[in-house]
């Protein structure tokens, strides 16, 4: 029997070992922050349609919807865009949103920082100032997000801790095959 530990997203009906981020809390953190800023029109730039059913992404969306609903902020499936995972896809999705006259949104939660960088790039090209015209949050808190030129609010995911716990459990499972499962959910943190 080969030991394994799932990280970052959990397949439906999976019962084994895992180390994941709290996706629902991630969405709630973003929604709460947008509400505190006074935002009233929020979009979610999800992964591609093919990846949008991964638990990490469905949980982020669930948390965002829950938070916005608790503040009386309207949000529905028309506010979800399939933006992929890259800078280019984020930029293209935001440009398409503008050209189609969708929105106007005053806040966007992006599935990761790369997509958010793409939104920033397209917003700047279209005369939209991130921070004053548009609240924007990415997920991952990549090292570039803190640069003055970028200055992106991001929800930090502790991938180092996630992988350290998973690898430690894998080594433990090799040494003691009948050991306990690890089912760990890590707390995210907003870096504004």
N, C-alpha and C positions, 0 to 999 in steps of 0.2 A: 504494500500500500504506500503510495507516494504522498507525503504530506504537502499541504498547500494552505495559503492564507490569502484571502481576497483583500485587495486594498482599493480605496477610493470610491468604488461603486459595488453594490451587491446585486447579484442576479436574483430575479423573482423566485421566491420560495427556497432560497439558499439557507441552509442551517449550519454551515461549517464555521471555521475561524475567519474573522475579518478584523480589519482596522480601517475605519472610515471617518470622514469629516461629518459633522452634524449638518446635513444639507438643509433641513427645515430651519434650523437656527440661522444658517447663512442667509436664507431668504428673508427671514424675519428681521435680522439686523439691518439689511438693506432697506426693507419697507419702513421700518421704524425711523431710520435716518432720513429717508426721503420725506416722510410725514413731518418730522421735526424741522426740516428745511422749508416746509410749506408747499411742497410739490403736490400737484393734483392730477397730473397725467403721467403715468408711469408705463414704460415698456420693458419687456424682458427679452434680451437678445440671447436666445437659447443656442445650443449646439445645432448641428444639422438635423434634419428630420429623422435620419437613420439612427442618430445617437441620442435624440431627445428623450427616449424612453429609459435611458440608463438611470438608475436610482439616484445618483448624485444630482442630476439635472431635474428630475421630477420632484425631488424633495426641495430643491432651491425654489422652484416655481410654487410648490405648495406653501412654503414658508412666506414667500413674497405675497401671494394672494391672501393668506391669513392675516398678515400684518396690515396690508392696505385695507382689507375689509374692516378690521377693528378700528381704523381711523375714518371709515366712511368714504374711502377713496375708490372710485369705480375702476375695475380692472377685469378684463375677460380675455377669452382666447384670441380676440382680434389684436390684443396688445402684446402677443408673443410672436417673435420673428425668429426664423431659423437662420442663424448667422454663422454657423460653423465654429471653428476654433482659432482662426488665424487673423492677423492684422488686416490682410487683404479682404477677407470675407466680412469682417466687421465694418470696414470702410465701404465696401460695396453694398452691404445691407442698409447702412445708414443713408447712403446716397440714393438708393432705390426708394427708401421710405420718404425722403424729401421730394424726389421727382414724382412720386405717386400722390403727393399731397396728404399722406397719412400723418396722423398726429394732430396738432403739434404736441410733442411731449416735452415736459420740463424735467424728466428724470428717466434714466435708463440703467438697469442692472444688466451687466454683461456676464456671460457664462465664464469668462476668464479675462485676465488683463490684456492678452493679445487682442481680443475682439474690442475691448475698450480703447486700446491704442488706435485701432482702425477707426472707431467712432470719432475719437479726438481729431484724427487726421482729416476726415471728411467734414466734420463740423467746422474746423478751422478754414478749410477751403470754401465753405459756404457762409462764412461770416458769423458763425455761431460760436459764442465763447463758453467753453466748458468751465463750470464754476459759477458763472453769473447767469447765463441763458439756459444752461443745461447742467443738471446734477448728474454725475456719472460715477458708477461704482463698478470696478472689476472684481474678479475673484482670483486669488493666488498670492497677491502681494509680492510680485516679482521685484527684483532689486531695482529695475529701471523706473518703477512707479514712484519712487521718492525723489527722482531727479527734479530740480526746479523747473526745467523746461516741460516736463510731463506732469508732475504733481497730481497723480491719480489717487483718488480714494479707492481703497481695495480691502477686501476681506481676506485676512491672512489665514492660510491653511498650513498647518505644520507638517509638511511632507517629510521633513527629516525625522520627526517623532513617529509619524505614520510608518515609514519604511523601517526604522530601527525596531519598533515593536513587532512588526511583521517578520522581519528577518530573525529576530531573537526567538520568536515563537516557532519559526521553521526549524531553527537549529535545535530548539528544545524538543520538537516533535521527532526529529531524527534520533536524538539521544534517548528519548522516552516516548515511544510511539503511542502509548495509551494515555497520555497526559490530557489535561483539561483543554477545552477550546478557549481561544481568546476571541472575545466579541467586544471590541472597544470602539467607542464613538468619541472623537475628539472635538473640542469646542473651538469654533472659529472666532476671530476677533477683527473688528473694524479698525482699519488704519486710515484715518481721515487727514 
